[in-house]
Amino acid sequence: MNSANEVGWGGRTRTAIGTLSPEMGSGHLPDGNISHSGYFSEMFIADAKGKPYAPKLSEAHSFTDKPNCFGVKYFGFVGPKYGNLLQFGGPGGTCGN
């Protein structure tokens, strides 16, 4: 295989059944402020020829099964210091298993 149609990033927290879910990142939902949540910066994908490119906002889709507890958001290019930014995190709490 020389290429893929999709790429993905993922994360999770885990705890014993019946206990509160832990925080993810610094415990804050993504809001664009990198001091609030965990993040990946300077994100790129390599095409079939190995040339790096940034995912377009319209191509980035997120899924969060417990949005009151955790979140993820791709902001695209936010400037030269951080480049293409994906932020994640959340307070955890009573999220179910």
Biopython code that builds the backbone (N, CA, C, O; Angstrom):
import numpy as np
from Bio.PDB.StructureBuilder import StructureBuilder

atoms = [
    (1, "MET", "N", (0.851, -1.174, 0.000)),
    (1, "MET", "CA", (0.000, 0.000, 0.000)),
    (1, "MET", "C", (0.898, 1.239, 0.000)),
    (1, "MET", "O", (1.843, 1.330, 0.783)),
    (2, "ASN", "N", (0.594, 2.183, -0.880)),
    (2, "ASN", "CA", (1.384, 3.401, -0.999)),
    (2, "ASN", "C", (0.714, 4.626, -0.405)),
    (2, "ASN", "O", (1.367, 5.645, -0.179)),
    (3, "SER", "N", (-0.583, 4.534, -0.150)),
    (3, "SER", "CA", (-1.287, 5.706, 0.367)),
    (3, "SER", "C", (-2.549, 5.263, 1.100)),
    (3, "SER", "O", (-2.920, 4.089, 1.085)),
    (4, "ALA", "N", (-3.193, 6.225, 1.737)),
    (4, "ALA", "CA", (-4.428, 5.956, 2.485)),
    (4, "ALA", "C", (-5.473, 6.995, 2.112)),
    (4, "ALA", "O", (-5.134, 8.114, 1.728)),
    (5, "ASN", "N", (-6.725, 6.631, 2.223)),
    (5, "ASN", "CA", (-7.817, 7.568, 1.967)),
    (5, "ASN", "C", (-8.155, 8.399, 3.194)),
    (5, "ASN", "O", (-8.716, 9.488, 3.074)),
    (6, "GLU", "N", (-7.816, 7.892, 4.372)),
    (6, "GLU", "CA", (-8.123, 8.589, 5.620)),
    (6, "GLU", "C", (-6.965, 8.424, 6.599)),
    (6, "GLU", "O", (-6.254, 7.419, 6.582)),
    (7, "VAL", "N", (-6.793, 9.424, 7.444)),
    (7, "VAL", "CA", (-5.861, 9.326, 8.569)),
    (7, "VAL", "C", (-6.621, 9.762, 9.808)),
    (7, "VAL", "O", (-7.649, 10.431, 9.705)),
    (8, "GLY", "N", (-6.130, 9.394, 10.961)),
    (8, "GLY", "CA", (-6.848, 9.775, 12.167)),
    (8, "GLY", "C", (-5.940, 9.886, 13.372)),
    (8, "GLY", "O", (-4.836, 9.342, 13.404)),
    (9, "TRP", "N", (-6.431, 10.598, 14.348)),
    (9, "TRP", "CA", (-5.786, 10.736, 15.647)),
    (9, "TRP", "C", (-6.840, 10.381, 16.680)),
    (9, "TRP", "O", (-8.024, 10.638, 16.464)),
    (10, "GLY", "N", (-6.443, 9.809, 17.771)),
    (10, "GLY", "CA", (-7.423, 9.443, 18.780)),
    (10, "GLY", "C", (-6.853, 9.495, 20.183)),
    (10, "GLY", "O", (-5.640, 9.562, 20.382)),
    (11, "GLY", "N", (-7.747, 9.461, 21.139)),
    (11, "GLY", "CA", (-7.343, 9.465, 22.530)),
    (11, "GLY", "C", (-8.475, 8.979, 23.405)),
    (11, "GLY", "O", (-9.633, 8.956, 22.988)),
    (12, "ARG", "N", (-8.138, 8.593, 24.610)),
    (12, "ARG", "CA", (-9.166, 8.144, 25.548)),
    (12, "ARG", "C", (-8.635, 8.217, 26.964)),
    (12, "ARG", "O", (-7.428, 8.273, 27.199)),
    (13, "THR", "N", (-9.556, 8.215, 27.886)),
    (13, "THR", "CA", (-9.203, 8.033, 29.288)),
    (13, "THR", "C", (-9.837, 6.723, 29.732)),
    (13, "THR", "O", (-10.766, 6.221, 29.098)),
    (14, "ARG", "N", (-9.336, 6.188, 30.803)),
    (14, "ARG", "CA", (-9.879, 4.918, 31.283)),
    (14, "ARG", "C", (-9.856, 4.919, 32.801)),
    (14, "ARG", "O", (-8.930, 5.427, 33.433)),
    (15, "THR", "N", (-10.898, 4.338, 33.364)),
    (15, "THR", "CA", (-10.990, 4.250, 34.816)),
    (15, "THR", "C", (-11.805, 3.016, 35.181)),
    (15, "THR", "O", (-12.439, 2.418, 34.311)),
    (16, "ALA", "N", (-11.799, 2.640, 36.416)),
    (16, "ALA", "CA", (-12.573, 1.487, 36.873)),
    (16, "ALA", "C", (-14.069, 1.784, 36.765)),
    (16, "ALA", "O", (-14.496, 2.928, 36.920)),
    (17, "ILE", "N", (-14.846, 0.761, 36.502)),
    (17, "ILE", "CA", (-16.296, 0.900, 36.401)),
    (17, "ILE", "C", (-16.846, 1.507, 37.688)),
    (17, "ILE", "O", (-16.476, 1.102, 38.789)),
    (18, "GLY", "N", (-17.732, 2.483, 37.529)),
    (18, "GLY", "CA", (-18.380, 3.106, 38.675)),
    (18, "GLY", "C", (-17.611, 4.261, 39.289)),
    (18, "GLY", "O", (-18.050, 4.829, 40.289)),
    (19, "THR", "N", (-16.472, 4.618, 38.711)),
    (19, "THR", "CA", (-15.704, 5.752, 39.234)),
    (19, "THR", "C", (-15.734, 6.907, 38.235)),
    (19, "THR", "O", (-16.067, 6.717, 37.065)),
    (20, "LEU", "N", (-15.390, 8.086, 38.698)),
    (20, "LEU", "CA", (-15.379, 9.260, 37.831)),
    (20, "LEU", "C", (-14.280, 9.149, 36.784)),
    (20, "LEU", "O", (-13.194, 8.637, 37.058)),
    (21, "SER", "N", (-14.574, 9.634, 35.583)),
    (21, "SER", "CA", (-13.555, 9.675, 34.534)),
    (21, "SER", "C", (-12.547, 10.767, 34.853)),
    (21, "SER", "O", (-12.932, 11.835, 35.331)),
    (22, "PRO", "N", (-11.261, 10.525, 34.601)),
    (22, "PRO", "CA", (-10.254, 11.547, 34.878)),
    (22, "PRO", "C", (-10.285, 12.664, 33.842)),
    (22, "PRO", "O", (-10.884, 12.525, 32.775)),
    (23, "GLU", "N", (-9.640, 13.755, 34.170)),
    (23, "GLU", "CA", (-9.475, 14.844, 33.213)),
    (23, "GLU", "C", (-8.625, 14.364, 32.044)),
    (23, "GLU", "O", (-7.831, 13.432, 32.173)),
    (24, "MET", "N", (-8.807, 15.017, 30.906)),
    (24, "MET", "CA", (-7.941, 14.793, 29.754)),
    (24, "MET", "C", (-7.244, 16.110, 29.462)),
    (24, "MET", "O", (-7.863, 17.172, 29.523)),
    (25, "GLY", "N", (-5.958, 16.046, 29.144)),
    (25, "GLY", "CA", (-5.204, 17.280, 28.947)),
    (25, "GLY", "C", (-5.110, 18.004, 30.278)),
    (25, "GLY", "O", (-4.737, 17.411, 31.290)),
    (26, "SER", "N", (-5.446, 19.277, 30.276)),
    (26, "SER", "CA", (-5.403, 20.055, 31.524)),
    (26, "SER", "C", (-6.779, 20.187, 32.164)),
    (26, "SER", "O", (-6.952, 20.936, 33.126)),
    (27, "GLY", "N", (-7.764, 19.452, 31.628)),
    (27, "GLY", "CA", (-9.101, 19.474, 32.208)),
    (27, "GLY", "C", (-10.045, 20.482, 31.585)),
    (27, "GLY", "O", (-11.162, 20.660, 32.070)),
    (28, "HIS", "N", (-9.618, 21.147, 30.519)),
    (28, "HIS", "CA", (-10.464, 22.138, 29.848)),
    (28, "HIS", "C", (-10.836, 21.645, 28.457)),
    (28, "HIS", "O", (-10.048, 20.969, 27.796)),
    (29, "LEU", "N", (-12.049, 21.990, 28.017)),
    (29, "LEU", "CA", (-12.463, 21.690, 26.650)),
    (29, "LEU", "C", (-11.701, 22.591, 25.683)),
    (29, "LEU", "O", (-11.291, 23.686, 26.067)),
    (30, "PRO", "N", (-11.501, 22.157, 24.437)),
    (30, "PRO", "CA", (-10.785, 22.967, 23.458)),
    (30, "PRO", "C", (-11.484, 24.304, 23.213)),
    (30, "PRO", "O", (-12.693, 24.352, 22.987)),
    (31, "ASP", "N", (-10.706, 25.388, 23.262)),
    (31, "ASP", "CA", (-11.286, 26.712, 23.027)),
    (31, "ASP", "C", (-10.380, 27.607, 22.185)),
    (31, "ASP", "O", (-10.656, 28.797, 22.031)),
    (32, "GLY", "N", (-9.300, 27.043, 21.639)),
    (32, "GLY", "CA", (-8.382, 27.824, 20.826)),
    (32, "GLY", "C", (-7.248, 28.455, 21.601)),
    (32, "GLY", "O", (-6.294, 28.946, 20.998)),
    (33, "ASN", "N", (-7.325, 28.455, 22.917)),
    (33, "ASN", "CA", (-6.259, 28.997, 23.753)),
    (33, "ASN", "C", (-5.366, 27.832, 24.171)),
    (33, "ASN", "O", (-5.791, 26.973, 24.944)),
    (34, "ILE", "N", (-4.141, 27.794, 23.669)),
    (34, "ILE", "CA", (-3.293, 26.625, 23.923)),
    (34, "ILE", "C", (-2.876, 26.465, 25.372)),
    (34, "ILE", "O", (-2.372, 25.408, 25.752)),
    (35, "SER", "N", (-3.072, 27.487, 26.189)),
    (35, "SER", "CA", (-2.746, 27.325, 27.608)),
    (35, "SER", "C", (-3.886, 26.652, 28.375)),
    (35, "SER", "O", (-3.746, 26.385, 29.568)),
    (36, "HIS", "N", (-5.016, 26.373, 27.707)),
    (36, "HIS", "CA", (-6.166, 25.758, 28.373)),
    (36, "HIS", "C", (-6.269, 24.253, 28.173)),
    (36, "HIS", "O", (-6.762, 23.557, 29.062)),
    (37, "SER", "N", (-5.825, 23.729, 27.043)),
    (37, "SER", "CA", (-6.035, 22.313, 26.730)),
    (37, "SER", "C", (-4.776, 21.697, 26.154)),
    (37, "SER", "O", (-3.842, 22.395, 25.760)),
    (38, "GLY", "N", (-4.774, 20.358, 26.115)),
    (38, "GLY", "CA", (-3.695, 19.675, 25.421)),
    (38, "GLY", "C", (-3.780, 19.996, 23.937)),
    (38, "GLY", "O", (-4.850, 20.348, 23.442)),
    (39, "TYR", "N", (-2.669, 19.879, 23.223)),
    (39, "TYR", "CA", (-2.701, 20.183, 21.795)),
    (39, "TYR", "C", (-1.584, 19.485, 21.035)),
    (39, "TYR", "O", (-0.565, 19.092, 21.603)),
    (40, "PHE", "N", (-1.808, 19.343, 19.736)),
    (40, "PHE", "CA", (-0.792, 18.963, 18.771)),
    (40, "PHE", "C", (-0.609, 20.166, 17.868)),
    (40, "PHE", "O", (-1.589, 20.741, 17.395)),
    (41, "SER", "N", (0.629, 20.554, 17.624)),
    (41, "SER", "CA", (0.892, 21.688, 16.738)),
    (41, "SER", "C", (1.721, 21.231, 15.542)),
    (41, "SER", "O", (2.274, 20.131, 15.531)),
    (42, "GLU", "N", (1.793, 22.102, 14.537)),
    (42, "GLU", "CA", (2.541, 21.835, 13.311)),
    (42, "GLU", "C", (2.152, 20.491, 12.706)),
    (42, "GLU", "O", (3.016, 19.699, 12.330)),
    (43, "MET", "N", (0.848, 20.237, 12.613)),
    (43, "MET", "CA", (0.337, 18.976, 12.085)),
    (43, "MET", "C", (0.376, 18.973, 10.563)),
    (43, "MET", "O", (-0.045, 19.931, 9.916)),
    (44, "PHE", "N", (0.884, 17.889, 10.007)),
    (44, "PHE", "CA", (0.919, 17.701, 8.567)),
    (44, "PHE", "C", (0.615, 16.256, 8.242)),
    (44, "PHE", "O", (0.791, 15.363, 9.071)),
    (45, "ILE", "N", (0.155, 16.039, 7.020)),
    (45, "ILE", "CA", (-0.053, 14.711, 6.461)),
    (45, "ILE", "C", (0.836, 14.639, 5.228)),
    (45, "ILE", "O", (0.978, 15.634, 4.518)),
    (46, "ALA", "N", (1.434, 13.493, 4.959)),
    (46, "ALA", "CA", (2.246, 13.318, 3.757)),
    (46, "ALA", "C", (1.400, 12.669, 2.667)),
    (46, "ALA", "O", (0.695, 11.692, 2.922)),
    (47, "ASP", "N", (1.472, 13.217, 1.444)),
    (47, "ASP", "CA", (0.737, 12.617, 0.332)),
    (47, "ASP", "C", (1.496, 11.389, -0.184)),
    (47, "ASP", "O", (2.524, 11.014, 0.381)),
    (48, "ALA", "N", (0.997, 10.766, -1.248)),
    (48, "ALA", "CA", (1.589, 9.535, -1.768)),
    (48, "ALA", "C", (3.041, 9.720, -2.205)),
    (48, "ALA", "O", (3.802, 8.754, -2.247)),
    (49, "LYS", "N", (3.428, 10.945, -2.528)),
    (49, "LYS", "CA", (4.807, 11.227, -2.938)),
    (49, "LYS", "C", (5.676, 11.675, -1.765)),
    (49, "LYS", "O", (6.853, 11.987, -1.948)),
    (50, "GLY", "N", (5.104, 11.707, -0.566)),
    (50, "GLY", "CA", (5.843, 12.113, 0.619)),
    (50, "GLY", "C", (5.848, 13.606, 0.872)),
    (50, "GLY", "O", (6.528, 14.079, 1.782)),
    (51, "LYS", "N", (5.089, 14.359, 0.070)),
    (51, "LYS", "CA", (5.030, 15.811, 0.246)),
    (51, "LYS", "C", (4.063, 16.145, 1.388)),
    (51, "LYS", "O", (2.910, 15.716, 1.362)),
    (52, "PRO", "N", (4.522, 16.907, 2.389)),
    (52, "PRO", "CA", (3.633, 17.247, 3.512)),
    (52, "PRO", "C", (2.616, 18.324, 3.134)),
    (52, "PRO", "O", (2.921, 19.247, 2.378)),
    (53, "TYR", "N", (1.427, 18.189, 3.663)),
    (53, "TYR", "CA", (0.404, 19.223, 3.506)),
    (53, "TYR", "C", (-0.461, 19.241, 4.752)),
    (53, "TYR", "O", (-0.534, 18.262, 5.494)),
    (54, "ALA", "N", (-1.107, 20.362, 4.964)),
    (54, "ALA", "CA", (-1.966, 20.521, 6.139)),
    (54, "ALA", "C", (-3.386, 20.074, 5.812)),
    (54, "ALA", "O", (-3.884, 20.357, 4.722)),
    (55, "PRO", "N", (-4.041, 19.383, 6.734)),
    (55, "PRO", "CA", (-5.450, 19.060, 6.514)),
    (55, "PRO", "C", (-6.273, 20.345, 6.420)),
    (55, "PRO", "O", (-6.058, 21.282, 7.189)),
    (56, "LYS", "N", (-7.208, 20.385, 5.482)),
    (56, "LYS", "CA", (-8.115, 21.530, 5.365)),
    (56, "LYS", "C", (-9.181, 21.420, 6.451)),
    (56, "LYS", "O", (-9.543, 20.321, 6.871)),
    (57, "LEU", "N", (-9.678, 22.570, 6.897)),
    (57, "LEU", "CA", (-10.746, 22.554, 7.905)),
    (57, "LEU", "C", (-11.940, 21.746, 7.422)),
    (57, "LEU", "O", (-12.564, 21.030, 8.205)),
    (58, "SER", "N", (-12.262, 21.855, 6.131)),
    (58, "SER", "CA", (-13.422, 21.140, 5.585)),
    (58, "SER", "C", (-13.195, 19.629, 5.529)),
    (58, "SER", "O", (-14.155, 18.867, 5.411)),
    (59, "GLU", "N", (-11.950, 19.193, 5.610)),
    (59, "GLU", "CA", (-11.632, 17.765, 5.562)),
    (59, "GLU", "C", (-11.504, 17.139, 6.948)),
    (59, "GLU", "O", (-11.477, 15.915, 7.078)),
    (60, "ALA", "N", (-11.428, 17.960, 7.963)),
    (60, "ALA", "CA", (-11.219, 17.459, 9.324)),
    (60, "ALA", "C", (-12.569, 17.250, 10.014)),
    (60, "ALA", "O", (-13.356, 18.187, 10.157)),
    (61, "HIS", "N", (-12.818, 16.042, 10.428)),
    (61, "HIS", "CA", (-14.068, 15.700, 11.114)),
    (61, "HIS", "C", (-13.719, 15.154, 12.493)),
    (61, "HIS", "O", (-12.784, 14.367, 12.642)),
    (62, "SER", "N", (-14.468, 15.575, 13.485)),
    (62, "SER", "CA", (-14.182, 15.102, 14.838)),
    (62, "SER", "C", (-15.347, 14.283, 15.369)),
    (62, "SER", "O", (-16.489, 14.431, 14.934)),
    (63, "PHE", "N", (-15.029, 13.421, 16.314)),
    (63, "PHE", "CA", (-16.040, 12.619, 16.981)),
    (63, "PHE", "C", (-15.702, 12.585, 18.462)),
    (63, "PHE", "O", (-14.569, 12.294, 18.844)),
    (64, "THR", "N", (-16.671, 12.878, 19.275)),
    (64, "THR", "CA", (-16.532, 12.786, 20.722)),
    (64, "THR", "C", (-17.783, 12.105, 21.251)),
    (64, "THR", "O", (-18.889, 12.615, 21.074)),
    (65, "ASP", "N", (-17.618, 10.956, 21.899)),
    (65, "ASP", "CA", (-18.802, 10.238, 22.374)),
    (65, "ASP", "C", (-19.342, 10.779, 23.694)),
    (65, "ASP", "O", (-20.468, 10.457, 24.074)),
    (66, "LYS", "N", (-18.570, 11.585, 24.389)),
    (66, "LYS", "CA", (-19.006, 12.191, 25.654)),
    (66, "LYS", "C", (-18.672, 13.685, 25.626)),
    (66, "LYS", "O", (-17.761, 14.118, 26.332)),
    (67, "PRO", "N", (-19.393, 14.487, 24.819)),
    (67, "PRO", "CA", (-19.019, 15.895, 24.633)),
    (67, "PRO", "C", (-19.121, 16.753, 25.890)),
    (67, "PRO", "O", (-18.513, 17.822, 25.948)),
    (68, "ASN", "N", (-19.871, 16.315, 26.894)),
    (68, "ASN", "CA", (-19.907, 17.070, 28.153)),
    (68, "ASN", "C", (-18.655, 16.805, 28.991)),
    (68, "ASN", "O", (-18.376, 17.537, 29.941)),
    (69, "CYS", "N", (-17.903, 15.764, 28.643)),
    (69, "CYS", "CA", (-16.708, 15.381, 29.404)),
    (69, "CYS", "C", (-15.403, 15.649, 28.663)),
    (69, "CYS", "O", (-14.397, 15.999, 29.281)),
    (70, "PHE", "N", (-15.417, 15.483, 27.337)),
    (70, "PHE", "CA", (-14.192, 15.583, 26.545)),
    (70, "PHE", "C", (-14.486, 16.224, 25.197)),
    (70, "PHE", "O", (-15.609, 16.153, 24.697)),
    (71, "GLY", "N", (-13.481, 16.844, 24.620)),
    (71, "GLY", "CA", (-13.653, 17.455, 23.315)),
    (71, "GLY", "C", (-12.376, 17.413, 22.501)),
    (71, "GLY", "O", (-11.284, 17.217, 23.033)),
    (72, "VAL", "N", (-12.534, 17.599, 21.206)),
    (72, "VAL", "CA", (-11.414, 17.698, 20.275)),
    (72, "VAL", "C", (-11.816, 18.680, 19.186)),
    (72, "VAL", "O", (-12.962, 18.672, 18.737)),
    (73, "LYS", "N", (-10.884, 19.526, 18.758)),
    (73, "LYS", "CA", (-11.180, 20.484, 17.695)),
    (73, "LYS", "C", (-9.917, 20.778, 16.904)),
    (73, "LYS", "O", (-8.857, 21.047, 17.468)),
    (74, "TYR", "N", (-10.054, 20.720, 15.583)),
    (74, "TYR", "CA", (-8.964, 21.088, 14.685)),
    (74, "TYR", "C", (-9.202, 22.526, 14.254)),
    (74, "TYR", "O", (-10.267, 22.850, 13.728)),
    (75, "PHE", "N", (-8.222, 23.384, 14.471)),
    (75, "PHE", "CA", (-8.348, 24.806, 14.164)),
    (75, "PHE", "C", (-7.696, 25.186, 12.847)),
    (75, "PHE", "O", (-7.851, 26.323, 12.399)),
    (76, "GLY", "N", (-6.976, 24.279, 12.217)),
    (76, "GLY", "CA", (-6.240, 24.618, 11.009)),
    (76, "GLY", "C", (-5.041, 25.490, 11.351)),
    (76, "GLY", "O", (-4.494, 25.409, 12.451)),
    (77, "PHE", "N", (-4.642, 26.318, 10.406)),
    (77, "PHE", "CA", (-3.459, 27.161, 10.594)),
    (77, "PHE", "C", (-3.794, 28.327, 11.515)),
    (77, "PHE", "O", (-4.705, 29.107, 11.236)),
    (78, "VAL", "N", (-3.049, 28.440, 12.616)),
    (78, "VAL", "CA", (-3.296, 29.502, 13.600)),
    (78, "VAL", "C", (-2.166, 30.521, 13.669)),
    (78, "VAL", "O", (-2.225, 31.457, 14.466)),
    (79, "GLY", "N", (-1.150, 30.350, 12.851)),
    (79, "GLY", "CA", (-0.026, 31.285, 12.828)),
    (79, "GLY", "C", (1.291, 30.547, 12.799)),
    (79, "GLY", "O", (1.326, 29.331, 12.987)),
    (80, "PRO", "N", (2.379, 31.267, 12.564)),
    (80, "PRO", "CA", (3.676, 30.608, 12.393)),
    (80, "PRO", "C", (4.217, 29.911, 13.640)),
    (80, "PRO", "O", (4.992, 28.963, 13.516)),
    (81, "LYS", "N", (3.837, 30.346, 14.815)),
    (81, "LYS", "CA", (4.372, 29.728, 16.034)),
    (81, "LYS", "C", (3.869, 28.299, 16.231)),
    (81, "LYS", "O", (4.642, 27.423, 16.618)),
    (82, "TYR", "N", (2.578, 28.052, 15.969)),
    (82, "TYR", "CA", (1.986, 26.733, 16.207)),
    (82, "TYR", "C", (1.548, 26.025, 14.938)),
    (82, "TYR", "O", (1.255, 24.830, 14.968)),
    (83, "GLY", "N", (1.498, 26.738, 13.828)),
    (83, "GLY", "CA", (1.112, 26.102, 12.573)),
    (83, "GLY", "C", (-0.313, 25.594, 12.620)),
    (83, "GLY", "O", (-1.232, 26.316, 13.007)),
    (84, "ASN", "N", (-0.489, 24.338, 12.222)),
    (84, "ASN", "CA", (-1.806, 23.699, 12.197)),
    (84, "ASN", "C", (-2.055, 23.063, 13.556)),
    (84, "ASN", "O", (-1.275, 22.230, 14.017)),
    (85, "LEU", "N", (-3.147, 23.463, 14.190)),
    (85, "LEU", "CA", (-3.382, 23.130, 15.593)),
    (85, "LEU", "C", (-4.601, 22.240, 15.781)),
    (85, "LEU", "O", (-5.672, 22.513, 15.240)),
    (86, "LEU", "N", (-4.426, 21.169, 16.556)),
    (86, "LEU", "CA", (-5.520, 20.327, 17.022)),
    (86, "LEU", "C", (-5.467, 20.371, 18.537)),
    (86, "LEU", "O", (-4.417, 20.147, 19.140)),
    (87, "GLN", "N", (-6.602, 20.661, 19.145)),
    (87, "GLN", "CA", (-6.661, 20.788, 20.601)),
    (87, "GLN", "C", (-7.625, 19.742, 21.161)),
    (87, "GLN", "O", (-8.631, 19.412, 20.533)),
    (88, "PHE", "N", (-7.304, 19.225, 22.347)),
    (88, "PHE", "CA", (-8.137, 18.194, 22.970)),
    (88, "PHE", "C", (-8.129, 18.368, 24.480)),
    (88, "PHE", "O", (-7.221, 18.985, 25.038)),
    (89, "GLY", "N", (-9.138, 17.827, 25.131)),
    (89, "GLY", "CA", (-9.170, 17.846, 26.587)),
    (89, "GLY", "C", (-10.584, 17.879, 27.115)),
    (89, "GLY", "O", (-11.551, 17.883, 26.354)),
    (90, "GLY", "N", (-10.687, 17.904, 28.413)),
    (90, "GLY", "CA", (-11.987, 17.992, 29.047)),
    (90, "GLY", "C", (-11.920, 17.682, 30.522)),
    (90, "GLY", "O", (-10.934, 17.132, 31.014)),
    (91, "PRO", "N", (-12.988, 18.043, 31.230)),
    (91, "PRO", "CA", (-12.995, 17.904, 32.679)),
    (91, "PRO", "C", (-13.229, 16.487, 33.185)),
    (91, "PRO", "O", (-13.013, 16.213, 34.365)),
    (92, "GLY", "N", (-13.671, 15.575, 32.308)),
    (92, "GLY", "CA", (-14.007, 14.235, 32.797)),
    (92, "GLY", "C", (-15.223, 14.314, 33.701)),
    (92, "GLY", "O", (-16.115, 15.133, 33.479)),
    (93, "GLY", "N", (-15.262, 13.467, 34.718)),
    (93, "GLY", "CA", (-16.381, 13.484, 35.655)),
    (93, "GLY", "C", (-17.283, 12.284, 35.478)),
    (93, "GLY", "O", (-16.809, 11.176, 35.231)),
    (94, "THR", "N", (-18.592, 12.500, 35.604)),
    (94, "THR", "CA", (-19.573, 11.431, 35.464)),
    (94, "THR", "C", (-19.881, 11.254, 33.984)),
    (94, "THR", "O", (-20.779, 11.900, 33.445)),
    (95, "CYS", "N", (-19.134, 10.380, 33.339)),
    (95, "CYS", "CA", (-19.209, 10.230, 31.884)),
    (95, "CYS", "C", (-19.755, 8.879, 31.453)),
    (95, "CYS", "O", (-20.053, 8.696, 30.273)),
    (96, "GLY", "N", (-19.895, 7.947, 32.350)),
    (96, "GLY", "CA", (-20.298, 6.597, 31.972)),
    (96, "GLY", "C", (-19.092, 5.815, 31.481)),
    (96, "GLY", "O", (-18.005, 6.370, 31.319)),
    (97, "ASN", "N", (-19.288, 4.535, 31.247)),
    (97, "ASN", "CA", (-18.157, 3.698, 30.804)),
    (97, "ASN", "C", (-18.335, 3.253, 29.384)),
    (97, "ASN", "O", (-17.484, 2.544, 28.847)),
]
sb = StructureBuilder()
sb.init_structure("model")
sb.init_model(0)
sb.init_chain("A")
sb.init_seg("    ")
for serial, (resi, resn, name, xyz) in enumerate(atoms, 1):
    if name == "N":
        sb.init_residue(resn, " ", resi, " ")
    sb.init_atom(name, np.array(xyz, "f"), 0.0, 1.0, " ", f" {name:<3s}", serial, name[0])
structure = sb.get_structure()
